[in-house]
Amino acid sequence: MSIQILQAHYGFTRMPFGRDLAPQMLHRSASHNEAVARIGWCIQERALGVVTGEVGSGKTVATRAATSSLDASRHTIIYLGNPAIGARGLYAAIVSALGGVPRFHKANLIPQTADLLAAEEAERGKHVVVIVDEAHLLAPDQLEELRLLTNADMDSHSPFACVLIGQPTLRRRIKLGTFAALDQRIALRFAMPPMTPAETGNYIAHHLNLAGRADTLFSDDATALIHQVARGLPRAVNNLAVQALIAAYATKKAIVDETSARAAVAEITAE
């Protein structure tokens, strides 16, 4: 099924439910708004924050929305999307992002990282924001290194803001006794809840509106089924909604009804 055929059939100006939305085009559910506000506070306070949620709950999207509004002349954003780089890799990634050449030996790399973080603020007047995505994959030594970095100035001043984004296991891991020192340094904790049934309906309508369809294209029954199966998680809603559009097109229906939604569920769950 080509995208062009679907667009022509439904009169879309663009395909809905895509991931390539500008921050100002994002659907703002209560969960999204609260996450953005809390992450913004964490950045402002140069604090250590932990944002958790199920796969596809919108954690990364909310973080992107929060950082997109920052003044680029006053903030340096360092995004680490792959934690599987070891403890040395964390330091090296930060040094590289700040324009340095990582020193080979870790004993030299640690003070180099701390110096560059301090210089970014003292010499360039910029606040550093480190975003660690998929943080539930961080090894114990990496979590400890991050704690030490945030503690670089004897608790009198944090050199940067750090937001750890991960699945719920991250929250549980940090609560383990071995991470007590890190747990005490966390100033922000937010577990992203799923969308409510009403929010899922608004979410679907929002994406369709962006695609040029302001009318009702999904029946209430179809929306309710999609919400139930997706458990209110935006990414799952996206996948089911696209499959439901395809199913409705295949049966030459003008709207996506519950039968189309059930066909989409069967298609997704059979994968």
N, C-alpha and C positions, 0 to 999 in steps of 0.2 A: 504494500500500500504506500504510494508516494505521498509526501507531504502536500505537494501541489494539488493533487486530486481532492484531498480532504479539505484544504483551504477553499478550493473552488466550490465544493459541494455545500459547505456551511457558510460561505461568504466571509471567511476570516481574512482580516488584513495581515495577520501573523498567526502562527500556531500558538494556541494557548497552552498553559501548563508547562512551559519551558523553564529552564534554569537561568537563562541569560537576561534576567531583568535588572534594570538599573535600580539602585537602592530606593529611589523615590517612587518606583512602580510596585514595590513589594506590598503584599497584603498585610495589614497590621492587625493581627489578632491581639487579644489581651496578653497572651503569653509572649508574643513577639515584642510588643511594646514594653512589657515589664523587663524582658531580657535586655533590650536595647538600653533602657534607662539604668539598669543596674550595672551593665558593662561600662556605660558612660561614667557612672559614679566611680567605679573601680579605677578607670583610667585617670580621672581627675584627681583622685586621692593617691595615685601611684601605689595602689594596693595590689595584693595577690588575690585573685578571684578564681572560683571554680564554677563552671557552668556545665551541667550534665543534662542528658536527655536521651531518649531512645533513638535508634538509628532513624534518620529522616524526620526528626522533630523540629528542625529549623535552627539548631544551635549555631552552625557556621553562618547561615543567612543572617541571623540576628547580630552576630559579631561583625559581619561585613557592613551591615547597616549602621552599627554603632561607630565603627572606625571611619566610614565614608564621610561622616559629618565633621571630622576633625580638621583643623587648620593644618595643612601640609607644611606650612612655614614654621609651625610650632611643635609638630609631632613627627617622630620617626617610627613607622610601623614595621615591625619585624614579624613576619608570618612563618611559622615552622609547621608545615603540613605533614611531615613524616618524622615521627619521634624515633624511628628505628635507626638512629645514627650514633648511639652510644653517648656517654657523658661528655667525652671530648668533642663529639660532633655538635652538641648543643652550644658549647663555647665557640667552636669554629664558625658555626652558622651565624651567631650573633656578631662575632668579629668581622666576618665577611660582609654582613649586611651594613655594618658601620664603616665600611670602606677600608678595613685593615686586612693584612695578610696573616692568617692564623699561624702562630708559632708552633713548631713541631711538638715540643715536649709539653705535656699537660701542665707541669709545674710552672712553665713560663706563660702558657696560654691563659691560665686562670687570672693572674694579675693583669694581663693584656686586656682581657674582656672587661674587667672591673674599671680599668683606666679609660677605655674607650666609652663605656657607658657614662662615666663621670664627665668626660670631656664633651660628650654630646650635649649635656645640659650646661655645663659651666662655660664652654667656649662657643657653642652654637645656639644656646638658649632653647634647645629642643627637648621635649619630653619623649622618652623612649617607651614604646608599648610593645611588649613581646606577647604574641598570640601563639599558643601551642595547641594545635588541633590533634585529634585522635589521642589525647593525653592519657587515656586509659591504657595505652600501650607503652607508656614510659616505664623504664626499668627503675627499681628502687634507688640505684645510685644516681640516676638522672633527677629523680624527685628531690633527693638530698642536695644535689648540686644547685638546683633552682632555688631551694630554700637558702642555701649559703649565699647565692648571688643577691637575693633580695635583702639579705642581712649584712651587706657589705660594709655599711657605715654605722655599725654598733647600735642599730635600732633608732638612731636619731633622724635618719633621712633615707627613704627608699630611693635607689638610683633609677628605678623604672617601674612601670606597671606591668603586671603579668597576668594573663588570663588563660587558664587551662580549660580546654573544651573537650569533653569526652562522654562516653556512655556511662550509665549509672554505676558500673563497677568501679569507676574512678573514685566516686564519692565514698564507696564502701572501703576501698583500699586505703584511702587516706585516714580513715577512722581506726585503722589497725594501730596497735601500740607502737610499732616501730617507726611510725611517721608522726608521733606526737608533736615533735618540734615544728614540723611543717603544718600540721593541723592547727596549731596555735597561731600561726602567722596568716591564716586565711581570713580575710576581711569580708569577702563576699562569697556566698553560696547560693546558687539558684538552680533548681531542678525544673526544666521546662515541661510544663504539662501539655497534653495533647489539646487539639482544638475541640470545642464543644460541638454538638450537632448543628447549632445555629451558625457557628463560626465556619464550619465546613461548607455550609450552604453559601455563606457570604464569600468564602475563599473561591469556590467554583465560579460564582457570579462575577467576582472581581477579575479573574483570569479571562473569562469569556468577554467581559467588557473591554479589557485591554486588546482583545483580538477582534473587536468591532461588532460584537453581538451583545446588545444591551437587553435583549428580550430573554424570556425563559427558554433555555435550550435543554436543561436537565429537569426531568419531572421530580417532584418531591420524593417519590418512592425510590427513584434512582439515586438521588442525593443521600437519602437515609441509608441505603444499602452500602453505598461507597464509604460513607462515614463509619458505619459499623465494621466493615471489613478492614478498612485502613486504620481503624482505631484512632481516628483524628490526627494522624501523622501526615504532614503536608506532602512529603515525597511519595508516600503510598497513595494518597489522594490523586496526585498528579498522574501516576502510572495507571491507576484504575480509570480515571476520567478519559485519558487518551484512548485506552482500549475500548471504553464504552462508546466513544465517538466513532471508532472504527466499526464496532459491532452494529451501531445504528445505521451507518452508511451502507454496510454490507446487506442489510435487510431493507434498504431504501426508506428509512424512517426519517421524518422531519425533525423529531426530537428524540433525545435519549431517554427511553423509558426504563422501567425496572427490568424488563427482559434483556435489554441491551446491557444494563449494568451487571446482570447475572452472567451474561456471556463473557463480560470483561473479567469478572471474578474467576470464572472457570478457566479462562485463558491465563491469567496471572498465577493462580494457584497450581496450575498444571506444569509450570516451568520448573 
